[in-house]
Amino acid sequence: MAALFSDLKAGGTISLAVASPARPRASSSRIFIIAGAALAALAFILIIFLGNAGHGGVGGGGTTNVVVAARDIPFRSALSRDDLKIQAWNGDIPPGAYKSIDDVIGKGAAQASPGSASVNSTGAVAEIKISQGQPITSNMLANSIDAVQVQPAYLPIPKGFQAATIPTSEQNGVAGFIQAGDYINIIANAQASLFTPQGQQVQNRTVTKTVFTNVHVLKVGAATGQLTTGGQPAASQTGGVASSLTLVMTQCDWEFLRWLQANSTLTYTLGSYQDYKPQDTKPDPTCQDATAAHGVGPASADKRWNFTGTQ
């Protein structure tokens, strides 16, 4: 030790040996990296799988088989198997959607052979126009024509209006195609002399006038109305052609119509449902109720429709 200090004093140097740090094993680090990547990939796959499983039902974002329209289905058509198909639907499923054609039209209609009576007499009826590819939902359909025809305990007559019945037939009632809920127009054929004051001379001629438009048909008599299948007329109609129509009008209009019934010939026309302009949505200020009606005759009818001035 004395020799060591003497060397230091003399300006000498001493080299000390220092141990080098241990080098990490390359193989161990690589194993940890690969294991971490595999766990991350597995977690990602599980998230996707569980997400799809949780949203695969009605109202979810997965893919579900639903019943859709195989072609455009007209308003008030009786659905047949050819009108429907099963299709994979991506995204949210509308509430009330169907997964089976049998659930839509009933097993009897689904199993019937094409053209048989069962196809037309059972199943569902479209209450709106349904476009091709559109999912079929329960609020679009009536379960059967009987469900469409169910009547409440009282007639749904709007405030300020009255219901009454007029006769109809195949010739003047659009061959029985008028159904409850339609809006019709009424044409009167009358002799011009009917409106001429007594003692005046007038050429005797027939005048034709459209006297009422968009009259609400509240109920059809004995007939249940014709249905269509795929846009084609149904094979048969229950009850035949109706013999009466129950309409909704003001009491004042009913007086005019009754007078025209007794003194003219009436026929009815039925336009497109897209042209319907309901007149019975609110009370008529000129005829609020039945007490506002005070009688009509030739002069008042001519004043309203100008039969004598029509060429």
C-alpha positions as CSV (number, residue, x, y, z in Angstrom):
1,M,0.0,0.0,0.0
2,A,2.9,2.3,0.8
3,A,4.3,1.7,-2.6
4,L,1.0,2.7,-4.2
5,F,0.9,6.1,-2.5
6,S,4.5,6.7,-3.4
7,D,3.7,6.1,-7.0
8,L,0.7,8.6,-6.9
9,K,2.9,11.2,-5.4
10,A,5.4,10.7,-8.1
11,G,2.7,11.5,-10.7
12,G,2.0,8.1,-11.8
13,T,-1.4,6.8,-13.0
14,I,-3.4,3.7,-11.9
15,S,-5.8,1.9,-14.2
16,L,-8.9,0.4,-12.5
17,A,-10.8,-2.5,-14.1
18,V,-14.6,-1.8,-14.4
19,A,-17.0,-4.6,-15.2
20,S,-19.1,-4.1,-18.4
21,P,-23.0,-4.2,-18.2
22,A,-24.7,-7.4,-19.3
23,R,-26.2,-7.3,-22.9
24,P,-29.9,-8.2,-23.1
25,R,-31.0,-11.3,-24.9
26,A,-32.4,-10.4,-28.4
27,S,-34.6,-13.5,-28.5
28,S,-36.5,-12.6,-25.3
29,S,-37.5,-9.1,-26.5
30,R,-38.8,-10.4,-29.8
31,I,-41.0,-12.9,-28.1
32,F,-42.6,-10.2,-26.0
33,I,-43.3,-8.0,-29.1
34,I,-44.9,-10.8,-31.0
35,A,-47.1,-11.8,-28.1
36,G,-48.3,-8.2,-27.6
37,A,-49.2,-7.9,-31.2
38,A,-51.2,-11.1,-31.2
39,L,-53.1,-10.1,-28.1
40,A,-54.0,-6.7,-29.7
41,A,-55.2,-8.4,-32.9
42,L,-57.3,-10.9,-30.9
43,A,-58.9,-8.0,-28.9
44,F,-59.8,-6.2,-32.1
45,I,-61.4,-9.3,-33.6
46,L,-63.4,-9.9,-30.4
47,I,-64.7,-6.3,-30.4
48,I,-65.9,-6.6,-34.0
49,F,-67.6,-10.0,-33.4
50,L,-69.3,-8.9,-30.2
51,G,-70.5,-5.7,-31.9
52,N,-72.1,-7.5,-34.8
53,A,-73.7,-10.1,-32.4
54,G,-75.2,-7.3,-30.3
55,H,-76.7,-5.5,-33.3
56,G,-77.9,-8.3,-35.5
57,G,-81.6,-8.2,-34.5
58,V,-84.4,-5.9,-35.3
59,G,-83.3,-2.2,-34.9
60,G,-79.6,-3.1,-35.0
61,G,-76.9,-2.5,-37.6
62,G,-76.2,-6.0,-38.7
63,T,-77.6,-8.0,-41.6
64,T,-81.0,-9.6,-41.2
65,N,-83.3,-11.4,-43.6
66,V,-86.6,-9.5,-43.9
67,V,-89.6,-9.6,-46.2
68,V,-89.6,-6.9,-48.9
69,A,-91.8,-6.1,-51.9
70,A,-90.7,-8.1,-55.0
71,R,-92.5,-5.5,-57.2
72,D,-94.6,-2.3,-56.8
73,I,-97.7,-3.2,-54.9
74,P,-100.7,-0.9,-55.6
75,F,-102.9,0.7,-53.0
76,R,-105.6,-1.7,-51.8
77,S,-104.0,-4.8,-53.4
78,A,-104.4,-8.3,-51.9
79,L,-100.8,-9.5,-51.5
80,S,-99.8,-12.9,-53.0
81,R,-96.6,-14.8,-52.6
82,D,-95.3,-13.4,-56.0
83,D,-95.5,-9.9,-54.5
84,L,-93.0,-10.7,-51.7
85,K,-89.5,-12.0,-51.3
86,I,-86.9,-12.5,-48.6
87,Q,-83.9,-10.2,-48.8
88,A,-80.8,-9.6,-46.6
89,W,-81.2,-6.1,-45.0
90,N,-78.2,-4.1,-43.8
91,G,-78.7,-1.5,-41.1
92,D,-81.6,-0.7,-39.0
93,I,-84.7,-2.8,-39.5
94,P,-88.0,-0.9,-39.5
95,P,-90.3,-1.7,-36.5
96,G,-92.9,-4.2,-37.4
97,A,-90.8,-5.9,-40.2
98,Y,-91.5,-9.5,-41.1
99,K,-89.0,-12.3,-41.4
100,S,-91.3,-14.9,-43.0
101,I,-93.7,-14.6,-46.0
102,D,-96.1,-16.8,-44.1
103,D,-96.3,-14.2,-41.4
104,V,-97.3,-11.5,-43.9
105,I,-100.1,-13.3,-45.9
106,G,-100.9,-16.3,-43.8
107,K,-99.9,-19.9,-44.4
108,G,-103.1,-20.6,-46.4
109,A,-102.2,-18.0,-49.0
110,A,-98.6,-18.8,-49.0
111,Q,-99.2,-22.4,-49.7
112,A,-101.9,-21.9,-52.3
113,S,-101.2,-22.6,-55.9
114,P,-101.0,-19.5,-58.2
115,G,-104.4,-18.6,-59.6
116,S,-106.4,-20.4,-56.9
117,A,-109.2,-18.7,-54.9
118,S,-107.1,-18.8,-51.7
119,V,-104.6,-16.4,-53.2
120,N,-107.3,-13.8,-53.6
121,S,-109.5,-14.5,-50.6
122,T,-106.9,-14.8,-47.8
123,G,-103.8,-12.9,-46.7
124,A,-103.1,-9.2,-46.3
125,V,-104.3,-6.1,-48.0
126,A,-102.0,-3.1,-48.8
127,E,-103.3,0.0,-47.1
128,I,-100.7,2.2,-48.9
129,K,-98.8,2.0,-52.1
130,I,-95.6,-0.1,-51.5
131,S,-92.6,0.3,-53.6
132,Q,-90.4,-2.5,-54.9
133,G,-87.6,-3.4,-52.5
134,Q,-89.4,-1.7,-49.5
135,P,-89.5,-3.8,-46.3
136,I,-93.1,-4.9,-45.5
137,T,-94.2,-3.7,-42.1
138,S,-97.3,-4.4,-40.1
139,N,-98.6,-0.8,-40.2
140,M,-98.8,-1.0,-44.1
141,L,-101.3,-3.9,-44.1
142,A,-104.7,-5.0,-43.0
143,N,-104.7,-8.7,-42.1
144,S,-107.7,-9.4,-44.4
145,I,-110.5,-7.7,-46.2
146,D,-112.7,-8.5,-43.2
147,A,-110.3,-6.3,-41.0
148,V,-110.7,-3.5,-43.5
149,Q,-114.5,-3.7,-43.3
150,V,-114.8,-3.7,-39.5
151,Q,-117.1,-0.9,-38.5
152,P,-116.9,1.0,-35.2
153,A,-119.8,1.3,-32.8
154,Y,-120.7,4.6,-34.4
155,L,-120.1,6.0,-37.9
156,P,-117.1,8.4,-38.0
157,I,-119.1,11.4,-39.3
158,P,-117.1,14.7,-39.0
159,K,-118.6,17.5,-37.0
160,G,-121.1,19.6,-39.0
161,F,-121.8,16.8,-41.5
162,Q,-124.5,14.2,-42.1
163,A,-124.5,10.7,-43.5
164,A,-127.2,9.4,-45.9
165,T,-127.4,6.6,-48.4
166,I,-127.9,6.9,-52.2
167,P,-128.7,4.0,-54.6
168,T,-126.0,2.7,-57.0
169,S,-125.6,0.0,-59.6
170,E,-123.0,-1.5,-61.9
171,Q,-123.8,1.1,-64.7
172,N,-123.8,4.3,-62.7
173,G,-121.6,3.3,-59.8
174,V,-118.3,2.5,-61.6
175,A,-119.1,-1.3,-61.7
176,G,-118.8,-1.7,-58.0
177,F,-115.2,-0.5,-57.7
178,I,-116.2,2.4,-55.4
179,Q,-115.1,1.4,-51.9
180,A,-115.4,2.9,-48.4
181,G,-112.9,5.7,-48.0
182,D,-113.0,6.8,-51.7
183,Y,-114.1,10.3,-52.8
184,I,-116.4,10.4,-55.8
185,N,-117.9,13.0,-58.1
186,I,-121.6,13.2,-59.0
187,I,-123.1,14.1,-62.4
188,A,-126.7,15.1,-62.9
189,N,-128.6,14.8,-66.3
190,A,-131.7,17.0,-66.3
191,Q,-134.1,18.7,-68.7
192,A,-133.6,22.4,-69.0
193,S,-137.4,23.0,-68.9
194,L,-137.3,21.7,-65.3
195,F,-135.7,24.9,-64.2
196,T,-137.9,27.3,-66.2
197,P,-140.6,29.3,-64.3
198,Q,-144.1,28.3,-65.1
199,G,-145.5,30.1,-68.2
200,Q,-142.1,30.7,-69.8
201,Q,-141.2,28.9,-73.0
202,V,-137.9,27.2,-73.3
203,Q,-136.4,24.6,-75.7
204,N,-136.6,21.2,-74.1
205,R,-133.1,19.9,-74.0
206,T,-131.0,17.7,-71.7
207,V,-128.3,19.4,-69.6
208,T,-125.4,17.5,-67.9
209,K,-123.7,19.0,-64.9
210,T,-121.1,17.9,-62.4
211,V,-122.9,18.9,-59.3
212,F,-120.7,17.6,-56.5
213,T,-116.9,16.7,-56.4
214,N,-114.8,14.9,-53.8
215,V,-117.8,13.4,-51.8
216,H,-116.6,11.1,-49.1
217,V,-117.9,7.5,-49.3
218,L,-118.3,6.4,-45.7
219,K,-119.6,2.9,-46.4
220,V,-120.4,0.7,-49.3
221,G,-123.6,-1.4,-49.1
222,A,-123.7,-5.1,-49.6
223,A,-120.5,-5.2,-51.5
224,T,-117.2,-5.6,-49.6
225,G,-115.3,-3.9,-52.5
226,Q,-113.0,-5.5,-55.1
227,L,-109.4,-6.2,-54.3
228,T,-106.6,-6.6,-56.8
229,T,-103.7,-9.0,-56.9
230,G,-100.4,-7.7,-58.4
231,G,-102.4,-4.9,-60.1
232,Q,-104.8,-7.2,-61.8
233,P,-108.5,-7.6,-61.0
234,A,-109.3,-10.2,-58.4
235,A,-111.0,-13.4,-59.6
236,S,-114.1,-12.8,-57.6
237,Q,-115.9,-10.1,-55.5
238,T,-117.6,-11.0,-52.2
239,G,-121.2,-9.9,-52.2
240,G,-121.4,-8.7,-55.8
241,V,-122.0,-5.1,-56.9
242,A,-123.2,-2.8,-54.1
243,S,-126.7,-1.5,-54.3
244,S,-126.0,1.6,-52.1
245,L,-123.4,4.1,-51.1
246,T,-123.4,6.0,-47.8
247,L,-122.0,9.4,-48.2
248,V,-121.0,12.3,-46.0
249,M,-122.2,15.8,-46.9
250,T,-123.7,18.9,-45.2
251,Q,-127.4,18.9,-44.6
252,C,-127.7,21.8,-47.1
253,D,-126.0,19.7,-49.8
254,W,-128.2,16.7,-48.9
255,E,-131.3,18.8,-49.7
256,F,-129.9,19.6,-53.1
257,L,-128.9,16.0,-53.8
258,R,-132.3,14.6,-52.8
259,W,-134.0,17.1,-55.1
260,L,-131.7,16.1,-57.9
261,Q,-132.4,12.4,-57.2
262,A,-136.1,13.1,-57.7
263,N,-135.8,15.2,-60.8
264,S,-132.7,14.0,-62.7
265,T,-130.5,11.0,-63.4
266,L,-127.4,10.7,-61.3
267,T,-124.1,8.9,-62.2
268,Y,-120.9,8.7,-60.2
269,T,-117.2,8.9,-61.3
270,L,-114.2,7.7,-59.4
271,G,-110.8,9.4,-59.9
272,S,-107.3,8.7,-58.7
273,Y,-106.7,8.6,-55.0
274,Q,-103.9,11.1,-55.6
275,D,-106.5,13.6,-56.7
276,Y,-108.6,13.3,-53.5
277,K,-109.4,16.7,-51.9
278,P,-111.6,15.9,-48.9
279,Q,-114.3,18.4,-48.3
280,D,-115.4,17.1,-44.9
281,T,-112.3,18.1,-42.9
282,K,-114.0,21.0,-41.1
283,P,-117.5,22.4,-40.8
284,D,-118.9,24.5,-43.7
285,P,-119.4,28.1,-42.4
286,T,-122.5,28.4,-44.7
287,C,-124.1,25.3,-43.2
288,Q,-122.8,24.6,-39.7
289,D,-125.4,22.0,-38.9
290,A,-128.7,20.5,-39.9
291,T,-130.6,23.6,-38.7
292,A,-129.0,25.7,-41.5
293,A,-130.9,23.8,-44.3
294,H,-134.1,25.6,-45.4
295,G,-135.2,23.7,-48.5
296,V,-134.4,23.9,-52.2
297,G,-136.3,23.9,-55.5
298,P,-135.7,24.5,-59.3
299,A,-134.8,28.1,-58.8
300,S,-132.2,27.5,-56.1
301,A,-130.7,24.5,-58.0
302,D,-130.5,26.6,-61.2
303,K,-128.9,29.5,-59.3
304,R,-126.3,27.1,-57.9
305,W,-125.4,25.2,-61.1
306,N,-126.9,27.4,-64.0
307,F,-128.6,24.5,-65.8
308,T,-130.6,26.9,-68.0
309,G,-127.5,28.9,-69.1
310,T,-125.5,25.8,-70.1
311,Q,-125.2,25.3,-73.9
